[in-house]
Amino acid sequence: MEKNKKTIKIDLLDKFREMGPEADNTLPRGWLRKDYIARLNSHERKIFDKAIGELVSSGLVEYSPGFFPKVQLTLKGEHLIHV
């Protein structure tokens, strides 16, 4: 089943929830690149970029693209996830 924008956002936020409030609030780069993004097809990767853009626009995460992209919760995102 192909992932849509909502599903991708939920996947990423669920990973933060799974990590718990004691984590450093940054998704593991290896998990993000090798376990998540690598499993997306080309269409889903475009949707991933849009989903990340919406999370950034809403102030929930900060994103640094690259070979090992970095997704980090903001204080607003941390409050949403862990409260």
PyMOL commands that set and color helices and strands:
alter all, ss='L'
color gray80, all
select helices_A, chain A and resi 5-19+29-39+42-57+75-82
alter helices_A, ss='H'
color red, helices_A
select strands_A, chain A and resi 61-64+70-73
alter strands_A, ss='S'
color yellow, strands_A
deselect
rebuild
show_as cartoon
